[in-house]
Amino acid sequence: MAKQDDRRGRPAPRRRRRRKEARPAELIEAGLAEFAEKGYAATRMEDIAARADVVKGTIYLYFESKEALFKEAIRSRIEPAIADMQGMVDTFPGDTEDLLRLVFGVLYDKLVRGDAREIIRILIAEGPRFPDVVEYYHANTVKFGKGMLTTILKRGVERGEFRPDLPVDQPIAIVAPAIAAAIWRLTFDPHDPLDVEAYAKAHVDIILNGLRARPAPGAGDAE
């Protein structure tokens, strides 16, 4: 009996309770961290809840499925950057070279330096098993990005700043080095760190040297 009284005399240990509330942004952060660590297929909703320190049911208040959460991660990480770049394209009054430098600056900030590159990792590694996710990314990101870059190339040609024979229907060719930089950082950076600033500068310089209009032969010769 004394033993029972002793137990009652001590305060009962409290179990740590998880929060019931969380902002959607917190859940997306937790989801991206889990996807990056375990992969998309292996990540469970309870894993995301545990990382966000919420009960599992909280996630379903905002996202009906893991796929819905991942799509929102794409929207929140990449689509705003595309909107920013599109705004530049629509309103920029200066030379097309300067416009392209600004657009590439945003691209490197989000895709190479930011955590959006983790989305690229997931799509490359697990995209074939989740075609709906890949289709969403293509429709809401790649398609608009290609259209925006095509607009920039056409602008440069029309203003006489870029070569008239430029293949403006191949915008992926000018953005591919940035994607390669993102992949490099995901795979080789621990062994051979990429100097992103120097790489980005070299990328833009090489691209612009290929885009610029050249004087016609003999155009500058004195008579």
PyRosetta script that sets phi, psi and omega in degrees:
from pyrosetta import init, pose_from_sequence

init()
pose = pose_from_sequence("MAKQDDRRGRPAPRRRRRRKEARPAELIEAGLAEFAEKGYAATRMEDIAARADVVKGTIYLYFESKEALFKEAIRSRIEPAIADMQGMVDTFPGDTEDLLRLVFGVLYDKLVRGDAREIIRILIAEGPRFPDVVEYYHANTVKFGKGMLTTILKRGVERGEFRPDLPVDQPIAIVAPAIAAAIWRLTFDPHDPLDVEAYAKAHVDIILNGLRARPAPGAGDAE")
pose.set_psi(1, -41.0)
pose.set_omega(1, -179.6)
pose.set_phi(2, -60.8)
pose.set_psi(2, -37.1)
pose.set_omega(2, -179.6)
pose.set_phi(3, -62.6)
pose.set_psi(3, -39.5)
pose.set_omega(3, 178.9)
pose.set_phi(4, -66.0)
pose.set_psi(4, -40.9)
pose.set_omega(4, 179.1)
pose.set_phi(5, -62.8)
pose.set_psi(5, -39.5)
pose.set_omega(5, 179.2)
pose.set_phi(6, -59.8)
pose.set_psi(6, -41.1)
pose.set_omega(6, -179.4)
pose.set_phi(7, -64.9)
pose.set_psi(7, -38.6)
pose.set_omega(7, -179.1)
pose.set_phi(8, -70.2)
pose.set_psi(8, -27.0)
pose.set_omega(8, -178.1)
pose.set_phi(9, -73.7)
pose.set_psi(9, -16.9)
pose.set_omega(9, -179.5)
pose.set_phi(10, -96.7)
pose.set_psi(10, 143.1)
pose.set_omega(10, 177.1)
pose.set_phi(11, -64.2)
pose.set_psi(11, 137.1)
pose.set_omega(11, -179.4)
pose.set_phi(12, -67.0)
pose.set_psi(12, 136.8)
pose.set_omega(12, 178.2)
pose.set_phi(13, -63.5)
pose.set_psi(13, 138.8)
pose.set_omega(13, -178.5)
pose.set_phi(14, -93.0)
pose.set_psi(14, 134.4)
pose.set_omega(14, 174.1)
pose.set_phi(15, -81.2)
pose.set_psi(15, 136.9)
pose.set_omega(15, 179.2)
pose.set_phi(16, -69.4)
pose.set_psi(16, 125.7)
pose.set_omega(16, -178.9)
pose.set_phi(17, -100.1)
pose.set_psi(17, 139.6)
pose.set_omega(17, 175.4)
pose.set_phi(18, -81.0)
pose.set_psi(18, 154.0)
pose.set_omega(18, 179.3)
pose.set_phi(19, -69.1)
pose.set_psi(19, 151.0)
pose.set_omega(19, 175.3)
pose.set_phi(20, -94.6)
pose.set_psi(20, -17.3)
pose.set_omega(20, -176.9)
pose.set_phi(21, -111.5)
pose.set_psi(21, 150.2)
pose.set_omega(21, 173.4)
pose.set_phi(22, -164.5)
pose.set_psi(22, 143.4)
pose.set_omega(22, 175.4)
pose.set_phi(23, -73.6)
pose.set_psi(23, 147.4)
pose.set_omega(23, 178.5)
pose.set_phi(24, -53.7)
pose.set_psi(24, -35.4)
pose.set_omega(24, -179.6)
pose.set_phi(25, -60.9)
pose.set_psi(25, -36.8)
pose.set_omega(25, 178.2)
pose.set_phi(26, -65.0)
pose.set_psi(26, -39.6)
pose.set_omega(26, -179.6)
pose.set_phi(27, -68.2)
pose.set_psi(27, -37.4)
pose.set_omega(27, 177.7)
pose.set_phi(28, -65.3)
pose.set_psi(28, -43.7)
pose.set_omega(28, 177.2)
pose.set_phi(29, -57.7)
pose.set_psi(29, -46.3)
pose.set_omega(29, -179.7)
pose.set_phi(30, -65.0)
pose.set_psi(30, -40.5)
pose.set_omega(30, 179.3)
pose.set_phi(31, -62.5)
pose.set_psi(31, -46.0)
pose.set_omega(31, 179.3)
pose.set_phi(32, -62.0)
pose.set_psi(32, -39.6)
pose.set_omega(32, 178.9)
pose.set_phi(33, -63.5)
pose.set_psi(33, -41.9)
pose.set_omega(33, 178.8)
pose.set_phi(34, -67.9)
pose.set_psi(34, -42.7)
pose.set_omega(34, 179.3)
pose.set_phi(35, -60.7)
pose.set_psi(35, -42.1)
pose.set_omega(35, -178.9)
pose.set_phi(36, -66.3)
pose.set_psi(36, -35.3)
pose.set_omega(36, -175.8)
pose.set_phi(37, -82.1)
pose.set_psi(37, -41.0)
pose.set_omega(37, -172.4)
pose.set_phi(38, -112.2)
pose.set_psi(38, -15.1)
pose.set_omega(38, -172.3)
pose.set_phi(39, 94.1)
pose.set_psi(39, 156.6)
pose.set_omega(39, -176.8)
pose.set_phi(40, -65.8)
pose.set_psi(40, -47.9)
pose.set_omega(40, -175.3)
pose.set_phi(41, -63.6)
pose.set_psi(41, -39.1)
pose.set_omega(41, -174.8)
pose.set_phi(42, -80.5)
pose.set_psi(42, -15.4)
pose.set_omega(42, -178.2)
pose.set_phi(43, -77.3)
pose.set_psi(43, 131.5)
pose.set_omega(43, 176.8)
pose.set_phi(44, -106.2)
pose.set_psi(44, 157.5)
pose.set_omega(44, 179.7)
pose.set_phi(45, -61.8)
pose.set_psi(45, -34.5)
pose.set_omega(45, 178.6)
pose.set_phi(46, -67.8)
pose.set_psi(46, -27.7)
pose.set_omega(46, 175.0)
pose.set_phi(47, -65.7)
pose.set_psi(47, -42.9)
pose.set_omega(47, 179.3)
pose.set_phi(48, -64.9)
pose.set_psi(48, -42.2)
pose.set_omega(48, 179.4)
pose.set_phi(49, -61.8)
pose.set_psi(49, -43.0)
pose.set_omega(49, -179.4)
pose.set_phi(50, -63.6)
pose.set_psi(50, -41.2)
pose.set_omega(50, -180.0)
pose.set_phi(51, -67.6)
pose.set_psi(51, -35.8)
pose.set_omega(51, 179.0)
pose.set_phi(52, -81.8)
pose.set_psi(52, -6.3)
pose.set_omega(52, 179.7)
pose.set_phi(53, 63.1)
pose.set_psi(53, 45.4)
pose.set_omega(53, 176.7)
pose.set_phi(54, -132.3)
pose.set_psi(54, 164.9)
pose.set_omega(54, 173.7)
pose.set_phi(55, -73.6)
pose.set_psi(55, 151.6)
pose.set_omega(55, -174.2)
pose.set_phi(56, -57.3)
pose.set_psi(56, -38.2)
pose.set_omega(56, -177.6)
pose.set_phi(57, -61.8)
pose.set_psi(57, -23.2)
pose.set_omega(57, -179.7)
pose.set_phi(58, -61.0)
pose.set_psi(58, -38.4)
pose.set_omega(58, -177.9)
pose.set_phi(59, -60.1)
pose.set_psi(59, -38.3)
pose.set_omega(59, -175.8)
pose.set_phi(60, -73.7)
pose.set_psi(60, -8.8)
pose.set_omega(60, 172.4)
pose.set_phi(61, -70.1)
pose.set_psi(61, -24.0)
pose.set_omega(61, -175.8)
pose.set_phi(62, -116.0)
pose.set_psi(62, -32.1)
pose.set_omega(62, -174.6)
pose.set_phi(63, -133.2)
pose.set_psi(63, 127.0)
pose.set_omega(63, -176.3)
pose.set_phi(64, -76.8)
pose.set_psi(64, -16.0)
pose.set_omega(64, -178.1)
pose.set_phi(65, -160.2)
pose.set_psi(65, 170.2)
pose.set_omega(65, 175.9)
pose.set_phi(66, -62.4)
pose.set_psi(66, -38.8)
pose.set_omega(66, 179.1)
pose.set_phi(67, -62.6)
pose.set_psi(67, -41.0)
pose.set_omega(67, 179.0)
pose.set_phi(68, -63.6)
pose.set_psi(68, -38.4)
pose.set_omega(68, 178.3)
pose.set_phi(69, -66.0)
pose.set_psi(69, -41.9)
pose.set_omega(69, -179.6)
pose.set_phi(70, -66.5)
pose.set_psi(70, -39.8)
pose.set_omega(70, 177.4)
pose.set_phi(71, -62.2)
pose.set_psi(71, -38.5)
pose.set_omega(71, 177.8)
pose.set_phi(72, -68.1)
pose.set_psi(72, -32.8)
pose.set_omega(72, 175.3)
pose.set_phi(73, -62.8)
pose.set_psi(73, -41.4)
pose.set_omega(73, 175.9)
pose.set_phi(74, -61.4)
pose.set_psi(74, -47.9)
pose.set_omega(74, -177.4)
pose.set_phi(75, -61.5)
pose.set_psi(75, -44.3)
pose.set_omega(75, -174.4)
pose.set_phi(76, -76.3)
pose.set_psi(76, -26.2)
pose.set_omega(76, -176.8)
pose.set_phi(77, -92.7)
pose.set_psi(77, -37.0)
pose.set_omega(77, -169.4)
pose.set_phi(78, -110.4)
pose.set_psi(78, -42.5)
pose.set_omega(78, -175.5)
pose.set_phi(79, -61.8)
pose.set_psi(79, -37.9)
pose.set_omega(79, 176.1)
pose.set_phi(80, -61.1)
pose.set_psi(80, -35.8)
pose.set_omega(80, 177.9)
pose.set_phi(81, -65.2)
pose.set_psi(81, -40.1)
pose.set_omega(81, 177.5)
pose.set_phi(82, -64.0)
pose.set_psi(82, -40.2)
pose.set_omega(82, 178.0)
pose.set_phi(83, -62.6)
pose.set_psi(83, -41.0)
pose.set_omega(83, 177.6)
pose.set_phi(84, -61.7)
pose.set_psi(84, -45.7)
pose.set_omega(84, -179.4)
pose.set_phi(85, -66.2)
pose.set_psi(85, -39.0)
pose.set_omega(85, 178.5)
pose.set_phi(86, -64.2)
pose.set_psi(86, -37.2)
pose.set_omega(86, 176.3)
pose.set_phi(87, -61.7)
pose.set_psi(87, -39.3)
pose.set_omega(87, 176.2)
pose.set_phi(88, -61.8)
pose.set_psi(88, -45.8)
pose.set_omega(88, -178.3)
pose.set_phi(89, -61.4)
pose.set_psi(89, -39.7)
pose.set_omega(89, -176.0)
pose.set_phi(90, -73.1)
pose.set_psi(90, -27.0)
pose.set_omega(90, -170.5)
pose.set_phi(91, -121.4)
pose.set_psi(91, -10.6)
pose.set_omega(91, -173.7)
pose.set_phi(92, -67.1)
pose.set_psi(92, 126.7)
pose.set_omega(92, -175.8)
pose.set_phi(93, -93.5)
pose.set_psi(93, -11.6)
pose.set_omega(93, -170.8)
pose.set_phi(94, -89.1)
pose.set_psi(94, -162.5)
pose.set_omega(94, -179.2)
pose.set_phi(95, -64.6)
pose.set_psi(95, 149.8)
pose.set_omega(95, -179.2)
pose.set_phi(96, -66.9)
pose.set_psi(96, -31.1)
pose.set_omega(96, 175.6)
pose.set_phi(97, -59.1)
pose.set_psi(97, -46.0)
pose.set_omega(97, 179.9)
pose.set_phi(98, -65.1)
pose.set_psi(98, -37.9)
pose.set_omega(98, 177.4)
pose.set_phi(99, -61.9)
pose.set_psi(99, -44.5)
pose.set_omega(99, -179.1)
pose.set_phi(100, -64.7)
pose.set_psi(100, -37.2)
pose.set_omega(100, 177.3)
pose.set_phi(101, -62.7)
pose.set_psi(101, -41.3)
pose.set_omega(101, 178.8)
pose.set_phi(102, -63.8)
pose.set_psi(102, -45.1)
pose.set_omega(102, -179.4)
pose.set_phi(103, -62.9)
pose.set_psi(103, -43.6)
pose.set_omega(103, 177.9)
pose.set_phi(104, -65.3)
pose.set_psi(104, -31.8)
pose.set_omega(104, 176.7)
pose.set_phi(105, -60.7)
pose.set_psi(105, -45.1)
pose.set_omega(105, 177.3)
pose.set_phi(106, -65.4)
pose.set_psi(106, -42.2)
pose.set_omega(106, -179.0)
pose.set_phi(107, -58.9)
pose.set_psi(107, -45.5)
pose.set_omega(107, -179.6)
pose.set_phi(108, -69.6)
pose.set_psi(108, -36.5)
pose.set_omega(108, 178.3)
pose.set_phi(109, -61.0)
pose.set_psi(109, -43.0)
pose.set_omega(109, -174.5)
pose.set_phi(110, -85.8)
pose.set_psi(110, -46.1)
pose.set_omega(110, -170.5)
pose.set_phi(111, -87.2)
pose.set_psi(111, -34.2)
pose.set_omega(111, -174.8)
pose.set_phi(112, -100.4)
pose.set_psi(112, -45.3)
pose.set_omega(112, -179.3)
pose.set_phi(113, -86.5)
pose.set_psi(113, -33.5)
pose.set_omega(113, -174.2)
pose.set_phi(114, -85.8)
pose.set_psi(114, 178.1)
pose.set_omega(114, -176.8)
pose.set_phi(115, -80.5)
pose.set_psi(115, 0.8)
pose.set_omega(115, 175.6)
pose.set_phi(116, -62.5)
pose.set_psi(116, -22.9)
pose.set_omega(116, 178.9)
pose.set_phi(117, -65.4)
pose.set_psi(117, -22.3)
pose.set_omega(117, 176.5)
pose.set_phi(118, -66.2)
pose.set_psi(118, -30.7)
pose.set_omega(118, 176.7)
pose.set_phi(119, -65.3)
pose.set_psi(119, -40.0)
pose.set_omega(119, 177.1)
pose.set_phi(120, -60.7)
pose.set_psi(120, -42.8)
pose.set_omega(120, 178.9)
pose.set_phi(121, -56.9)
pose.set_psi(121, -46.6)
pose.set_omega(121, -177.2)
pose.set_phi(122, -65.7)
pose.set_psi(122, -42.7)
pose.set_omega(122, -179.0)
pose.set_phi(123, -64.1)
pose.set_psi(123, -39.6)
pose.set_omega(123, 179.9)
pose.set_phi(124, -68.9)
pose.set_psi(124, -45.0)
pose.set_omega(124, -174.4)
pose.set_phi(125, -74.8)
pose.set_psi(125, -37.0)
pose.set_omega(125, -169.6)
pose.set_phi(126, -126.8)
pose.set_psi(126, 1.0)
pose.set_omega(126, -178.6)
pose.set_phi(127, -53.4)
pose.set_psi(127, -44.1)
pose.set_omega(127, -178.8)
pose.set_phi(128, -58.6)
pose.set_psi(128, -26.1)
pose.set_omega(128, 179.8)
pose.set_phi(129, -86.8)
pose.set_psi(129, -12.9)
pose.set_omega(129, -177.4)
pose.set_phi(130, -133.1)
pose.set_psi(130, 68.9)
pose.set_omega(130, -174.7)
pose.set_phi(131, -61.6)
pose.set_psi(131, -29.0)
pose.set_omega(131, 179.6)
pose.set_phi(132, -64.6)
pose.set_psi(132, -37.7)
pose.set_omega(132, 178.8)
pose.set_phi(133, -67.7)
pose.set_psi(133, -42.8)
pose.set_omega(133, 178.6)
pose.set_phi(134, -63.4)
pose.set_psi(134, -42.0)
pose.set_omega(134, 179.2)
pose.set_phi(135, -61.6)
pose.set_psi(135, -40.7)
pose.set_omega(135, 178.5)
pose.set_phi(136, -63.1)
pose.set_psi(136, -45.1)
pose.set_omega(136, -179.6)
pose.set_phi(137, -62.2)
pose.set_psi(137, -43.2)
pose.set_omega(137, -179.6)
pose.set_phi(138, -64.5)
pose.set_psi(138, -45.8)
pose.set_omega(138, -176.3)
pose.set_phi(139, -68.3)
pose.set_psi(139, -35.0)
pose.set_omega(139, -173.2)
pose.set_phi(140, -102.7)
pose.set_psi(140, -7.9)
pose.set_omega(140, -178.5)
pose.set_phi(141, -129.8)
pose.set_psi(141, -62.6)
pose.set_omega(141, -174.9)
pose.set_phi(142, -61.6)
pose.set_psi(142, -46.6)
pose.set_omega(142, -177.2)
pose.set_phi(143, -59.1)
pose.set_psi(143, -46.1)
pose.set_omega(143, -179.5)
pose.set_phi(144, -69.9)
pose.set_psi(144, -38.1)
pose.set_omega(144, 178.7)
pose.set_phi(145, -62.5)
pose.set_psi(145, -43.0)
pose.set_omega(145, 178.1)
pose.set_phi(146, -62.9)
pose.set_psi(146, -42.5)
pose.set_omega(146, 179.2)
pose.set_phi(147, -62.6)
pose.set_psi(147, -40.4)
pose.set_omega(147, -179.8)
pose.set_phi(148, -64.9)
pose.set_psi(148, -45.5)
pose.set_omega(148, 180.0)
pose.set_phi(149, -66.2)
pose.set_psi(149, -36.7)
pose.set_omega(149, 175.9)
pose.set_phi(150, -61.7)
pose.set_psi(150, -40.7)
pose.set_omega(150, 177.6)
pose.set_phi(151, -60.9)
pose.set_psi(151, -41.9)
pose.set_omega(151, 179.4)
pose.set_phi(152, -63.5)
pose.set_psi(152, -45.3)
pose.set_omega(152, -179.9)
pose.set_phi(153, -62.3)
pose.set_psi(153, -44.0)
pose.set_omega(153, 178.6)
pose.set_phi(154, -63.2)
pose.set_psi(154, -39.0)
pose.set_omega(154, 178.3)
pose.set_phi(155, -58.9)
pose.set_psi(155, -46.8)
pose.set_omega(155, -179.5)
pose.set_phi(156, -63.1)
pose.set_psi(156, -39.4)
pose.set_omega(156, 178.8)
pose.set_phi(157, -67.0)
pose.set_psi(157, -46.4)
pose.set_omega(157, -177.8)
pose.set_phi(158, -63.3)
pose.set_psi(158, -31.4)
pose.set_omega(158, -179.9)
pose.set_phi(159, -87.7)
pose.set_psi(159, 1.7)
pose.set_omega(159, 179.5)
pose.set_phi(160, 75.8)
pose.set_psi(160, 13.2)
pose.set_omega(160, -178.5)
pose.set_phi(161, -89.1)
pose.set_psi(161, -28.4)
pose.set_omega(161, 179.3)
pose.set_phi(162, -112.8)
pose.set_psi(162, 160.5)
pose.set_omega(162, -178.5)
pose.set_phi(163, -56.6)
pose.set_psi(163, 137.5)
pose.set_omega(163, 180.0)
pose.set_phi(164, -67.6)
pose.set_psi(164, -22.4)
pose.set_omega(164, -179.4)
pose.set_phi(165, -94.7)
pose.set_psi(165, 16.3)
pose.set_omega(165, -176.8)
pose.set_phi(166, -63.8)
pose.set_psi(166, 132.6)
pose.set_omega(166, 177.0)
pose.set_phi(167, -76.9)
pose.set_psi(167, 81.2)
pose.set_omega(167, -173.3)
pose.set_phi(168, -68.2)
pose.set_psi(168, -11.7)
pose.set_omega(168, 179.8)
pose.set_phi(169, -88.8)
pose.set_psi(169, 11.6)
pose.set_omega(169, 179.1)
pose.set_phi(170, -124.4)
pose.set_psi(170, 58.9)
pose.set_omega(170, -176.0)
pose.set_phi(171, -67.1)
pose.set_psi(171, -23.2)
pose.set_omega(171, -179.5)
pose.set_phi(172, -61.4)
pose.set_psi(172, -28.7)
pose.set_omega(172, -177.9)
pose.set_phi(173, -62.0)
pose.set_psi(173, -30.5)
pose.set_omega(173, -177.7)
pose.set_phi(174, -90.0)
pose.set_psi(174, -16.8)
pose.set_omega(174, -178.9)
pose.set_phi(175, -101.2)
pose.set_psi(175, -14.2)
pose.set_omega(175, -176.0)
pose.set_phi(176, -55.3)
pose.set_psi(176, -39.3)
pose.set_omega(176, 178.9)
pose.set_phi(177, -60.2)
pose.set_psi(177, -31.2)
pose.set_omega(177, 177.6)
pose.set_phi(178, -68.7)
pose.set_psi(178, -39.3)
pose.set_omega(178, 177.0)
pose.set_phi(179, -64.9)
pose.set_psi(179, -40.2)
pose.set_omega(179, 177.3)
pose.set_phi(180, -61.8)
pose.set_psi(180, -37.6)
pose.set_omega(180, 178.6)
pose.set_phi(181, -64.8)
pose.set_psi(181, -40.6)
pose.set_omega(181, 178.2)
pose.set_phi(182, -62.6)
pose.set_psi(182, -43.5)
pose.set_omega(182, 179.3)
pose.set_phi(183, -65.3)
pose.set_psi(183, -40.0)
pose.set_omega(183, 178.5)
pose.set_phi(184, -59.2)
pose.set_psi(184, -45.5)
pose.set_omega(184, -178.5)
pose.set_phi(185, -64.4)
pose.set_psi(185, -32.3)
pose.set_omega(185, 179.9)
pose.set_phi(186, -73.5)
pose.set_psi(186, -27.7)
pose.set_omega(186, -172.0)
pose.set_phi(187, -112.4)
pose.set_psi(187, -49.1)
pose.set_omega(187, -170.6)
pose.set_phi(188, -105.1)
pose.set_psi(188, -7.9)
pose.set_omega(188, -174.3)
pose.set_phi(189, -56.4)
pose.set_psi(189, -38.5)
pose.set_omega(189, 179.0)
pose.set_phi(190, -62.0)
pose.set_psi(190, -26.1)
pose.set_omega(190, -177.2)
pose.set_phi(191, -101.0)
pose.set_psi(191, -29.9)
pose.set_omega(191, -175.9)
pose.set_phi(192, -147.3)
pose.set_psi(192, 78.6)
pose.set_omega(192, -173.7)
pose.set_phi(193, -57.6)
pose.set_psi(193, 136.6)
pose.set_omega(193, 179.7)
pose.set_phi(194, -86.7)
pose.set_psi(194, 129.4)
pose.set_omega(194, 172.0)
pose.set_phi(195, -80.7)
pose.set_psi(195, 93.7)
pose.set_omega(195, -172.1)
pose.set_phi(196, -62.4)
pose.set_psi(196, -40.0)
pose.set_omega(196, -178.9)
pose.set_phi(197, -61.1)
pose.set_psi(197, -49.7)
pose.set_omega(197, -178.9)
pose.set_phi(198, -66.2)
pose.set_psi(198, -39.9)
pose.set_omega(198, -179.9)
pose.set_phi(199, -64.0)
pose.set_psi(199, -46.3)
pose.set_omega(199, -179.0)
pose.set_phi(200, -61.7)
pose.set_psi(200, -41.3)
pose.set_omega(200, 178.8)
pose.set_phi(201, -63.0)
pose.set_psi(201, -44.7)
pose.set_omega(201, 178.7)
pose.set_phi(202, -63.3)
pose.set_psi(202, -40.8)
pose.set_omega(202, 178.6)
pose.set_phi(203, -57.6)
pose.set_psi(203, -52.2)
pose.set_omega(203, -177.4)
pose.set_phi(204, -63.6)
pose.set_psi(204, -43.1)
pose.set_omega(204, -178.8)
pose.set_phi(205, -62.9)
pose.set_psi(205, -44.1)
pose.set_omega(205, 179.8)
pose.set_phi(206, -63.8)
pose.set_psi(206, -44.6)
pose.set_omega(206, -179.9)
pose.set_phi(207, -62.6)
pose.set_psi(207, -47.7)
pose.set_omega(207, -177.4)
pose.set_phi(208, -64.8)
pose.set_psi(208, -35.2)
pose.set_omega(208, 177.4)
pose.set_phi(209, -64.4)
pose.set_psi(209, -27.2)
pose.set_omega(209, 176.6)
pose.set_phi(210, -84.8)
pose.set_psi(210, -20.9)
pose.set_omega(210, -177.0)
pose.set_phi(211, -89.6)
pose.set_psi(211, -32.4)
pose.set_omega(211, -170.5)
pose.set_phi(212, -58.9)
pose.set_psi(212, 142.5)
pose.set_omega(212, 173.0)
pose.set_phi(213, -69.7)
pose.set_psi(213, 141.2)
pose.set_omega(213, 179.8)
pose.set_phi(214, -109.5)
pose.set_psi(214, 143.4)
pose.set_omega(214, 175.3)
pose.set_phi(215, -60.7)
pose.set_psi(215, 144.0)
pose.set_omega(215, 177.2)
pose.set_phi(216, -63.6)
pose.set_psi(216, 145.6)
pose.set_omega(216, 179.1)
pose.set_phi(217, -53.7)
pose.set_psi(217, 128.3)
pose.set_omega(217, 178.8)
pose.set_phi(218, 82.5)
pose.set_psi(218, -1.5)
pose.set_omega(218, -176.4)
pose.set_phi(219, -65.6)
pose.set_psi(219, -30.9)
pose.set_omega(219, -177.6)
pose.set_phi(220, -98.1)
pose.set_psi(220, 4.4)
pose.set_omega(220, -178.3)
pose.set_phi(221, -73.0)
pose.set_psi(221, 140.3)
pose.set_omega(221, 176.8)
pose.set_phi(222, -74.8)
pose.set_psi(222, 144.2)
pose.set_omega(222, 179.1)
pose.set_phi(223, -77.9)
pose.dump_pdb("model.pdb")
